[in-house]
């Protein structure tokens, strides 16, 4: 096993070195590539390992690791389908040597407790985890996979299952959008977040890059997933934004930050929120004041918290609605983008709209800006946060050991209910909550080494915090997951 591990590590390094050799002038993340449709069974769950921006210090990269369900701005990765009692999910997979990004689709069968060996839908011909897919299920039960792209360098793709609630075969959708009054191919979108609205179609929030490389956030709608309307800008403040969103009973809420002018894209600050209940026709702030889009001023009606005045970065983790359809927004704040203790404290902070004001409460702290977890509102009083909040084997790199935090007073105070992983050799990162999460498949994530290329395993948890590991190698059609022993 030791020799096999050394061989795999060498193969990973060779892949990265080879990529670098062919990209003296073009960064690998920016290389053009057209995807190849694969449509065959995988032989297990192999997550993509990815790194971004070498940091030339002991932490090696700005961020890195097992990023199969990265980033927070892609959503959803998993969705529960009541009619068939299955949770369908997608992830960024790879081959044995991490040489390419594969878009994999699978499902958890709640009746049997088994997981389908994935179908490899697409070879994206890159190792950039920003090109990870997202999933949706329409009113008729058809499974849709939206294959994103990191900026303008590669095409994006849309695929639809040929049968409802089935992942064996997909067709390519030749989608169009309206640009300047003309119907053109809809083949480039970044940071895609898509929601089916019953009887109306899809609404999607996503990013388009302008000529300056700025991330402009907006949304689009479609009745059938094929013909999309004209993309509308939500906000373009200074140098652009990231956004995270959620949907419940036709209402969509979006939280977003902004990049301050002249500081570069590693800086992001402020927390802002807008919502729509009419399929994007109008957008309001939490108090119902209608926004005139696009927002272009940092001082606007959507501001939840002014992190800029505190000279703090704000990293968006998750957003969900409570039973009253009010948002719960989870973020990390820190002093800067660089890894290491110098930018502590990194506070996991939950914002809720209660008694006509934004409540702000710290859940816990962790050691990386790119520690990412999810918030679960089980009732108005009972909330959970699951994420890598305990220091892992690669301290100050993304991820760590996964823990469950519990609040019984609506989010005002928090206690660590359970440490779900321990004595790991690699950091766990990016815990993602399925849409309509059921107790036996409550969150999914991956692990990976924070400072060098490695294998990456996938895991899921139930609502009690019991963790199951998925095999990298298996020929079984339906796989019994391995329960981790703590």
Long-range contacts (C-beta under 8 A, 24 or more apart in sequence): 8-96, 8-97, 8-455, 9-452, 9-453, 9-454, 11-96, 11-97, 11-98, 12-49, 12-97, 12-98, 12-452, 12-453, 12-454, 13-452, 13-453, 14-97, 15-97, 15-98, 15-99, 15-127, 15-453, 16-453, 19-127, 28-126, 28-127, 28-128, 29-126, 29-128, 29-130, 29-150, 29-153, 30-150, 30-151, 30-153, 31-126, 31-153, 31-154, 32-153, 32-154, 33-124, 33-125, 33-126, 33-154, 34-125, 34-154, 34-155, 35-122, 35-123, 35-124, 35-125, 35-147, 35-154, 35-155, 35-157, 36-122, 36-123, 36-125, 37-121, 37-122, 37-170, 37-172, 38-102, 38-120, 38-121, 38-122, 38-123, 39-119, 39-120, 39-121, 39-169, 39-170, 40-119, 40-120, 41-117, 41-118, 41-119, 41-120, 41-477, 42-93, 42-102, 42-104, 42-117, 42-118, 42-119, 42-120, 43-117, 43-473, 43-474, 43-475, 44-117, 44-470, 44-471, 44-472, 44-473, 44-474, 44-479, 45-91, 45-93, 45-104, 45-106, 45-118, 45-457, 45-458, 45-470, 45-471, 45-472, 46-93, 46-94, 46-95, 46-96, 46-102, 46-455, 46-456, 46-472, 47-91, 47-92, 47-93, 47-94, 47-446, 47-447, 47-448, 47-456, 47-457, 47-458, 48-92, 48-93, 48-94, 48-98, 48-101, 48-102, 48-127, 48-129, 48-132, 48-456, 49-94, 49-98, 49-448, 49-449, 49-453, 49-454, 49-455, 49-456, 50-127, 50-128, 50-129, 51-453, 55-338, 55-339, 57-339, 57-340, 58-340, 59-339, 59-340, 59-396, 59-397, 59-450, 59-451, 60-397, 60-450, 60-451, 60-452, 61-339, 61-397, 61-450, 61-451, 62-266, 62-337, 62-338, 62-339, 63-339, 63-368, 63-369, 63-370, 63-397, 63-398, 64-397, 64-398, 64-448, 64-449, 64-450, 64-451, 65-394, 65-397, 65-398, 65-399, 65-426, 65-427, 65-429, 65-446, 65-447, 65-448, 65-449, 65-450, 65-456, 66-399, 66-426, 66-427, 66-428, 66-429, 66-446, 66-447, 66-448, 66-454, 66-456, 66-457, 67-92, 67-129, 67-132, 67-429, 67-430, 67-446, 67-448, 67-456, 68-92, 68-93, 68-129, 68-132, 68-430, 68-445, 68-446, 68-456, 68-458, 69-132, 69-430, 69-432, 69-444, 69-445, 69-446, 70-129, 70-130, 70-132, 70-372, 70-429, 70-430, 71-129, 71-130, 71-132, 71-191, 71-372, 71-430, 72-244, 72-316, 72-317, 72-318, 72-372, 72-430, 73-191, 73-193, 73-207, 73-242, 73-243, 73-244, 73-316, 74-132, 74-133, 74-134, 74-148, 74-191, 74-192, 74-193, 75-134, 75-193, 75-244, 75-245, 75-246, 75-432, 76-134, 76-135, 76-136, 76-193, 76-194, 76-432, 76-434, 76-435, 77-132, 77-134, 77-135, 77-432, 77-434, 77-444, 78-135, 78-432, 78-433, 78-434, 78-435, 78-437, 78-441, 78-444, 79-135, 79-136, 79-137, 79-434, 79-435, 79-436, 80-434, 80-435, 80-436, 80-437, 80-438, 80-441, 81-137, 81-141, 81-165, 82-436, 83-141, 83-165, 84-141, 84-165, 85-109, 85-110, 85-111, 86-110, 86-165, 87-434, 87-437, 87-438, 87-441, 88-135, 88-137, 88-143, 88-165, 88-167, 89-135, 89-434, 89-444, 90-133, 90-134, 90-135, 90-145, 91-118, 91-132, 91-133, 91-444, 91-446, 91-458, 92-129, 92-131, 92-132, 92-133, 93-118, 93-120, 94-127, 94-456, 98-127, 98-453, 99-127, 100-124, 100-125, 100-126, 100-127, 101-125, 101-126, 101-127, 101-128, 101-129, 101-131, 101-132, 103-132, 103-133, 103-145, 103-147, 105-135, 105-143, 105-145, 105-167, 106-167, 107-167, 108-440, 108-441, 108-460, 109-478, 110-438, 110-440, 110-441, 112-478, 113-440, 113-480, 113-481, 114-478, 114-479, 114-480, 114-481, 115-470, 115-478, 115-479, 115-481, 116-167, 116-477, 116-478, 116-479, 117-474, 117-475, 117-476, 117-477, 117-478, 117-479, 119-167, 119-168, 121-145, 121-159, 121-170, 122-147, 122-157, 122-159, 124-154, 125-154, 126-150, 126-154, 130-190, 134-192, 134-193, 134-194, 136-194, 136-195, 136-196, 136-202, 137-165, 137-196, 138-196, 138-202, 138-225, 139-196, 139-198, 139-199, 140-164, 141-165, 143-167, 143-170, 144-194, 144-202, 144-225, 145-170, 146-189, 146-192, 146-194, 146-204, 148-189, 148-190, 148-191, 148-192, 148-206, 149-188, 149-189, 149-190, 150-190, 151-190, 151-209, 151-213, 152-188, 152-209, 155-187, 155-188, 156-186, 156-187, 156-188, 156-189, 156-190, 156-192, 157-187, 158-186, 158-225, 160-225, 173-225, 173-226, 174-226, 175-222, 175-225, 175-226, 175-227, 175-228, 176-226, 176-227, 176-228, 177-220, 177-228, 177-229, 177-230, 177-231, 178-228, 178-229, 178-230, 179-230, 179-231, 183-227, 186-228, 190-215, 191-215, 191-242, 191-243, 193-243, 193-244, 193-245, 195-245, 195-247, 195-252, 197-247, 197-250, 197-279, 198-250, 200-250, 200-279, 201-225, 203-247, 203-252, 203-276, 203-279, 203-280, 205-234, 205-243, 205-245, 205-252, 205-254, 207-241, 207-242, 207-243, 210-240, 212-239, 213-265, 214-239, 214-240, 214-259, 215-240, 215-241, 215-242, 215-259, 215-265, 216-240, 216-241, 217-241, 217-242, 217-243, 217-254, 217-256, 218-294, 219-280, 221-279, 221-280, 232-280, 232-293, 232-294, 233-293, 233-294, 234-274, 234-283, 234-293, 234-294, 234-295, 235-272, 235-293, 235-294, 235-295, 235-296, 235-302, 236-294, 236-295, 236-296, 237-295, 237-296, 237-297, 237-298, 237-300, 238-298, 239-263, 239-264, 239-265, 240-265, 241-268, 242-268, 242-316, 243-316, 244-316, 244-317, 244-318, 244-319, 245-319, 246-319, 246-320, 246-321, 246-327, 248-321, 248-325, 249-325, 250-277, 250-279, 251-275, 251-276, 251-277, 251-321, 251-325, 252-276, 252-277, 252-280, 253-319, 253-321, 253-327, 254-319, 255-304, 255-316, 255-319, 255-327, 255-329, 255-331, 256-302, 256-316, 257-314, 257-315, 257-316, 258-298, 260-308, 266-337, 267-313, 267-337, 268-313, 268-314, 268-315, 269-307, 269-308, 269-312, 269-313, 269-314, 270-298, 270-303, 270-305, 270-306, 270-307, 270-308, 270-314, 271-303, 271-304, 271-305, 271-307, 271-314, 271-316, 271-329, 271-331, 271-351, 272-300, 272-302, 272-303, 272-304, 273-302, 273-304, 273-327, 273-329, 274-302, 275-327, 286-326, 286-327, 286-353, 286-358, 287-356, 304-329, 304-351, 304-358, 305-351, 305-358, 305-360, 307-333, 311-335, 313-337, 313-369, 315-369, 315-370, 317-348, 317-372, 317-373, 317-374, 317-375, 317-387, 318-372, 318-373, 318-374, 318-375, 318-433, 319-375, 320-374, 320-375, 320-376, 320-377, 320-433, 321-377, 322-352, 322-377, 322-380, 323-377, 323-379, 323-380, 324-380, 326-352, 326-353, 326-354, 327-351, 327-352, 327-353, 328-352, 328-375, 328-377, 328-383, 328-411, 330-363, 330-373, 330-374, 330-375, 330-385, 332-366, 332-369, 332-371, 334-369, 337-369, 339-368, 339-369, 339-396, 339-397, 340-396, 341-367, 341-396, 343-369, 346-371, 348-373, 348-385, 348-387, 348-389, 350-375, 350-383, 350-385, 350-411, 352-410, 352-411, 354-410, 359-410, 359-411, 359-412, 361-411, 361-412, 361-413, 361-414, 362-414, 363-389, 363-405, 363-407, 363-411, 363-414, 364-389, 364-403, 364-405, 364-414, 364-416, 365-389, 366-390, 366-391, 366-400, 367-391, 367-395, 367-396, 367-400, 368-396, 368-397, 368-398, 368-399, 368-400, 370-398, 370-399, 370-429, 371-398, 371-399, 371-400, 371-429, 372-398, 372-429, 372-430, 372-431, 373-402, 373-431, 374-431, 374-432, 374-433, 374-443, 375-433, 376-433, 376-437, 376-442, 380-410, 381-407, 381-408, 381-409, 381-410, 382-406, 382-407, 382-408, 383-407, 383-410, 383-411, 384-417, 384-463, 385-414, 386-420, 386-431, 386-433, 386-442, 386-443, 386-461, 386-465, 387-431, 388-427, 388-428, 388-429, 388-431, 388-445, 389-416, 390-419, 390-422, 392-424, 392-426, 392-427, 392-428, 392-450, 393-424, 393-425, 393-426, 393-427, 393-450, 394-426, 394-427, 394-449, 394-450, 394-451, 397-427, 397-450, 397-451, 398-427, 398-429, 398-450, 399-427, 399-428, 399-429, 399-430, 399-447, 399-448, 399-450, 400-427, 400-428, 400-429, 401-428, 402-428, 402-431, 402-445, 402-461, 402-467, 404-465, 417-465, 418-464, 418-465, 419-486, 420-461, 420-465, 420-466, 420-467, 420-486, 421-459, 421-467, 421-484, 421-486, 422-486, 426-450, 426-454, 426-456, 428-459, 431-461, 437-463, 439-463, 439-464, 459-484
